[in-house]
Amino acid sequence: MVGTLERIVFVGRDIELRIVSLIVRARESANDVVFFDTGSNDETVELANEVGCEVLHFNQAVTPQSLCRHLLDLEASHGMTLFVTVRDEWKLSELPLSVNRAGEAWDIHFSFFGELDSDQPVDKETLGACTINHLIVSEAGAKAMSGLGQEATSRDVSPALHARFVKAEHPIRLPERQSLATASRFAQLFYWMLESKHPLLLFGIPGVVLFVLGYRLSGDLAFMFTELNSTSIGVTLATIAMTLVGLFAMMVAIILYIMGKQVARVQHQYNWPRSQ
C-alpha cells in the first residue's frame, strides 16, 4: 500500500527569503502545509500568513518527540506527515526526495544527523539529541513517537511499526569565496541600490558628478579664455548646462527618494498587499 502525503510541516526561523517558495513548492505535493516557527525575528511569519499557510509558534527543543506531540494537537490527518527542518545547508531540491520517501507507507522514517566524527551505531543514537533532516510519520507513528522519552533510541520503538532510522551524512563544507555583496557594508549597500534601482543611485550619483565638474570648470573659465568667441561661448554654455543638469538630477533623486518613503508608509498604514 502506497502512503498518501497529507501534510508537510516546515520547521525553522528567520527564513523570510525562502518561506514563500517553500510553501508554494510544498503545495504541489501535499494537501496541507504548516510552518512551525521557532522564534523568527524577521518577516517570516507575516509572509507565511500572507500566502495562507498556518503558522504555529514552537518554543520547545526541536526533537522528533516534541514535533509529534504538536502534530497531534493539529486537526487529524488520514495520511502521512512530513517534517522538514529548514537549515542553512538545506536546499529546496532535497524536498522531492523526502516526498518520495513519504510515498513508501512508512509509519516512521527518520533521517537525522548524528554528532560529527561519531561512529556510533544508529540504534544507539539518542533521538532527542539528533539533528533532524526529515521525519515522516503516519498517525500511528506520530502517537508512538510522542510517547517516547528524551533519552529514547530507535530500540524503544515498537517492532510492530514499519519504521526506519537512517543516519544522514553531514554535507561537506567548502570554503566560500567572499563575494562583492558580502565584502563590506558599503558593498552590500551598493549591490542593493543596483538591484532595487534606487533613485539616489540612478540620479543622485550622476547628478553629484556633473554638478561638481561643472562647478570646478566654471571657476577656471575666467582665466581660460581671454577673448569672446564661439569657442569660449560654447564652453561656457556647456559648463552652465552641466552644472544645472547635475543640480536638477540631485533634486530629482531626493524627491523620488522622499516620495518612495511616503508611498511605503501609506502602504504599511493601510496594510496593502505586498508585490511578489
Backbone torsions as a table, in degrees:
resi	resn	phi	psi	omega
1	MET	NA	128.5	-179.1
2	VAL	-88.5	130.4	-179.7
3	GLY	-72.5	154.6	178.5
4	THR	-109.1	121.9	179.5
5	LEU	-78.5	110.0	-176.9
6	GLU	-93.1	-37.0	-171.4
7	ARG	-143.5	139.8	171.7
8	ILE	-116.6	128.9	-179.6
9	VAL	-117.1	118.7	174.6
10	PHE	-94.0	138.9	-179.4
11	VAL	-123.7	122.4	179.9
12	GLY	175.8	-171.2	-179.3
13	ARG	-154.3	152.2	174.8
14	ASP	52.7	53.4	-179.8
15	ILE	-125.2	43.6	-176.2
16	GLU	-62.2	-25.7	179.8
17	LEU	-80.3	-11.6	-175.4
18	ARG	-119.6	-19.0	-167.3
19	ILE	-62.6	-41.2	-176.9
20	VAL	-66.5	-45.7	179.2
21	SER	-64.4	-35.3	177.8
22	LEU	-63.8	-46.0	-177.8
23	ILE	-66.0	-45.0	-179.3
24	VAL	-62.3	-42.6	179.7
25	ARG	-67.6	-39.4	-177.7
26	ALA	-67.1	-31.9	-179.9
27	ARG	-67.5	-14.5	174.9
28	GLU	-75.5	-16.5	-174.7
29	SER	-117.4	-17.1	-175.7
30	ALA	-137.5	156.6	179.3
31	ASN	-77.1	-25.0	-175.5
32	ASP	-139.3	139.5	178.0
33	VAL	-126.7	129.2	-179.3
34	VAL	-126.8	145.9	177.5
35	PHE	-118.5	122.2	173.9
36	PHE	-94.3	107.1	-178.2
37	ASP	-89.1	125.6	-177.0
38	THR	-98.5	19.7	175.7
39	GLY	117.5	52.5	-178.0
40	SER	-72.2	144.5	176.3
41	ASN	-111.5	2.4	178.2
42	ASP	-111.1	-152.1	-175.5
43	GLU	-97.6	25.6	-179.1
44	THR	-59.7	-48.9	-177.4
45	VAL	-64.4	-43.1	-179.4
46	GLU	-62.4	-42.0	-179.8
47	LEU	-67.5	-38.0	177.6
48	ALA	-64.1	-40.3	178.0
49	ASN	-66.6	-34.3	-178.4
50	GLU	-65.3	-30.5	179.2
51	VAL	-96.4	13.9	173.3
52	GLY	77.7	26.7	179.7
53	CYS	-96.8	134.3	177.2
54	GLU	-71.0	132.3	-177.9
55	VAL	-120.1	130.0	175.3
56	LEU	-121.3	136.0	178.5
57	HIS	-83.7	121.2	-174.3
58	PHE	-111.1	107.2	-174.3
59	ASN	-106.1	9.3	-179.3
60	GLN	-101.7	173.7	173.5
61	ALA	-66.2	139.4	-177.1
62	VAL	-81.0	96.4	176.4
63	THR	-128.1	158.4	178.3
64	PRO	-60.4	-32.4	179.2
65	GLN	-67.1	-47.4	-178.5
66	SER	-68.3	-35.5	177.7
67	LEU	-63.7	-42.2	-179.9
68	CYS	-68.6	-33.3	176.6
69	ARG	-64.2	-43.0	177.2
70	HIS	-67.6	-33.9	179.0
71	LEU	-62.9	-39.8	-179.4
72	LEU	-67.7	-19.9	176.9
73	ASP	-78.7	-16.9	177.9
74	LEU	-78.9	173.5	176.1
75	GLU	-61.9	133.4	-175.8
76	ALA	-60.7	137.9	175.7
77	SER	-116.3	151.2	-176.3
78	HIS	-101.8	11.8	179.0
79	GLY	-126.4	-156.1	-178.8
80	MET	-89.3	152.9	175.5
81	THR	-120.9	132.0	179.8
82	LEU	-112.8	121.2	173.5
83	PHE	-98.2	133.5	176.3
84	VAL	-131.8	124.0	174.9
85	THR	-89.4	122.2	-176.8
86	VAL	-89.6	98.9	177.3
87	ARG	-101.9	172.7	178.8
88	ASP	-63.0	-32.7	-177.4
89	GLU	-82.5	-15.8	-175.4
90	TRP	-76.3	136.6	-179.5
91	LYS	-114.6	148.5	179.7
92	LEU	-62.7	-25.4	179.2
93	SER	-66.5	-15.8	178.7
94	GLU	-81.8	-14.6	-176.8
95	LEU	-61.4	-45.0	179.6
96	PRO	-59.1	-31.7	177.9
97	LEU	-64.6	-42.7	177.9
98	SER	-67.8	-37.7	178.5
99	VAL	-63.2	-40.3	177.8
100	ASN	-63.3	-37.5	176.7
101	ARG	-63.0	-36.8	-179.8
102	ALA	-66.5	-21.0	179.1
103	GLY	-82.1	1.4	-178.6
104	GLU	-95.3	10.3	173.7
105	ALA	60.3	45.8	173.7
106	TRP	-81.3	144.9	166.1
107	ASP	-76.5	-38.4	175.3
108	ILE	-144.5	124.7	170.4
109	HIS	-130.8	108.4	-172.9
110	PHE	-115.9	112.9	174.5
111	SER	-105.8	125.7	-172.3
112	PHE	-143.8	165.3	174.5
113	PHE	-107.8	126.5	174.5
114	GLY	-84.9	-169.0	178.3
115	GLU	-70.9	149.1	178.0
116	LEU	-63.3	141.9	178.5
117	ASP	58.6	33.1	179.0
118	SER	-113.9	126.8	178.6
119	ASP	-103.1	23.4	-177.6
120	GLN	-66.3	136.2	179.2
121	PRO	-59.8	155.1	-177.3
122	VAL	-60.8	-40.9	-175.1
123	ASP	-73.8	-4.0	177.2
124	LYS	-108.6	-1.4	178.1
125	GLU	-72.9	132.3	175.3
126	THR	-74.7	119.8	-173.6
127	LEU	-61.8	-37.7	-178.0
128	GLY	-70.5	-16.3	-178.5
129	ALA	-100.2	-1.5	-176.9
130	CYS	-84.0	151.9	172.8
131	THR	-89.8	120.7	-172.6
132	ILE	-75.9	129.3	169.1
133	ASN	-91.9	-59.4	167.2
134	HIS	-151.2	155.0	178.9
135	LEU	-134.8	122.3	179.1
136	ILE	-115.0	126.1	-178.6
137	VAL	-138.3	146.5	167.1
138	SER	-91.2	-178.7	179.2
139	GLU	-62.9	-41.8	178.0
140	ALA	-66.8	-38.6	178.9
141	GLY	-66.5	-37.9	178.7
142	ALA	-64.7	-41.8	178.9
143	LYS	-64.5	-38.9	179.6
144	ALA	-67.4	-44.2	-179.3
145	MET	-67.4	-37.5	-178.1
146	SER	-66.3	-22.8	-179.4
147	GLY	-88.8	-3.1	-179.5
148	LEU	-81.6	151.2	175.7
149	GLY	-80.7	171.8	-177.8
150	GLN	-67.8	-25.9	-178.5
151	GLU	-95.3	10.5	-177.2
152	ALA	-71.0	153.0	174.7
153	THR	-120.5	180.0	-180.0
154	SER	-64.6	-20.5	178.5
155	ARG	-68.0	-21.5	-178.0
156	ASP	-83.7	-5.3	178.8
157	VAL	-81.6	138.9	-177.9
158	SER	-58.9	131.8	178.1
159	PRO	-68.3	-11.4	177.9
160	ALA	-73.3	-17.1	-179.9
161	LEU	-87.0	148.4	176.1
162	HIS	-84.9	89.8	-171.2
163	ALA	-124.4	149.7	175.9
164	ARG	-146.2	136.1	-180.0
165	PHE	-121.6	122.2	-173.7
166	VAL	-125.2	127.6	175.4
167	LYS	-88.6	115.9	179.6
168	ALA	-82.0	159.2	179.0
169	GLU	-89.9	139.2	176.6
170	HIS	-66.5	135.2	178.9
171	PRO	-64.9	145.7	178.6
172	ILE	-75.5	125.2	-179.1
173	ARG	-97.8	109.2	177.2
174	LEU	-87.0	148.8	177.4
175	PRO	-63.7	129.3	-177.2
176	GLU	-92.6	138.0	175.4
177	ARG	-78.3	143.4	-179.0
178	GLN	-79.5	122.5	-179.0
179	SER	-87.1	172.8	179.5
180	LEU	-62.5	-35.8	-175.6
181	ALA	-70.5	-18.8	-179.0
182	THR	-116.8	7.4	-176.3
183	ALA	-67.9	-38.0	-178.3
184	SER	-162.6	169.4	177.7
185	ARG	-63.6	-37.7	178.7
186	PHE	-66.0	-39.4	178.5
187	ALA	-65.7	-37.9	177.3
188	GLN	-64.2	-42.6	178.1
189	LEU	-63.5	-42.6	-179.8
190	PHE	-64.9	-41.5	178.5
191	TYR	-64.3	-41.4	178.8
192	TRP	-64.4	-39.0	179.4
193	MET	-66.2	-36.0	176.9
194	LEU	-66.6	-44.2	-177.8
195	GLU	-68.5	-39.3	-176.3
196	SER	-89.1	-2.6	-178.1
197	LYS	53.8	52.1	-175.4
198	HIS	-66.2	136.0	-177.6
199	PRO	-62.4	-29.7	178.0
200	LEU	-66.3	-23.4	176.4
201	LEU	-89.1	-45.1	-175.3
202	LEU	-68.2	-37.0	-177.5
203	PHE	-114.4	-34.0	-173.5
204	GLY	-67.2	-50.2	-177.3
205	ILE	-65.7	-48.2	175.5
206	PRO	-60.2	-35.9	178.8
207	GLY	-63.8	-42.6	179.1
208	VAL	-64.1	-42.3	-179.6
209	VAL	-62.5	-47.6	-179.6
210	LEU	-65.0	-40.4	-178.9
211	PHE	-66.1	-43.8	-179.5
212	VAL	-65.6	-43.5	178.6
213	LEU	-63.7	-43.8	179.0
214	GLY	-63.8	-40.1	-179.8
215	TYR	-66.7	-41.6	179.5
216	ARG	-67.9	-39.1	179.8
217	LEU	-69.8	-34.3	-178.4
218	SER	-65.1	-28.4	179.1
219	GLY	-73.0	-20.3	-178.5
220	ASP	-98.0	-6.2	-176.2
221	LEU	-66.4	-33.9	-177.3
222	ALA	-65.5	-26.0	-178.4
223	PHE	-105.2	-7.9	-175.6
224	MET	-82.6	-38.6	-176.0
225	PHE	-117.4	133.5	179.6
226	THR	-100.9	-11.4	178.3
227	GLU	-139.7	157.9	-178.3
228	LEU	-92.9	115.3	176.9
229	ASN	-145.3	-174.0	-177.0
230	SER	-64.1	-34.4	-179.1
231	THR	-67.6	-47.8	-178.5
232	SER	-65.4	-38.7	179.0
233	ILE	-65.9	-41.6	-179.9
234	GLY	-63.5	-44.5	179.4
235	VAL	-64.8	-38.8	179.4
236	THR	-64.0	-46.5	179.6
237	LEU	-63.9	-40.0	179.1
238	ALA	-64.4	-39.6	178.9
239	THR	-65.6	-43.5	178.4
240	ILE	-63.7	-41.7	179.2
241	ALA	-64.1	-40.7	179.5
242	MET	-62.4	-42.6	180.0
243	THR	-65.5	-43.2	-179.0
244	LEU	-68.7	-39.5	178.6
245	VAL	-64.1	-41.3	177.5
246	GLY	-62.8	-43.1	178.3
247	LEU	-64.1	-41.3	179.1
248	PHE	-64.8	-41.1	179.7
249	ALA	-64.0	-40.0	177.9
250	MET	-64.7	-40.7	178.2
251	MET	-63.7	-41.8	178.4
252	VAL	-63.0	-41.4	179.7
253	ALA	-61.8	-44.3	-179.9
254	ILE	-66.0	-41.7	-179.8
255	ILE	-64.4	-45.3	179.2
256	LEU	-64.4	-36.9	178.8
257	TYR	-64.6	-44.3	179.0
258	ILE	-65.5	-42.1	179.0
259	MET	-63.2	-39.8	177.8
260	GLY	-62.0	-40.6	177.5
261	LYS	-64.2	-40.6	-180.0
262	GLN	-66.6	-40.8	178.6
263	VAL	-63.6	-43.0	178.5
264	ALA	-62.9	-37.5	179.0
265	ARG	-67.5	-39.6	178.4
266	VAL	-66.2	-41.8	178.4
267	GLN	-62.4	-40.5	178.8
268	HIS	-68.8	-36.6	-177.7
269	GLN	-67.1	-39.2	-177.2
270	TYR	-100.4	10.0	173.7
271	ASN	56.7	47.8	177.6
272	TRP	-70.2	147.9	178.2
273	PRO	-66.0	144.6	178.9
274	ARG	-75.2	147.2	175.9
275	SER	-83.9	128.1	-178.1
276	GLN	-90.6	NA	NA
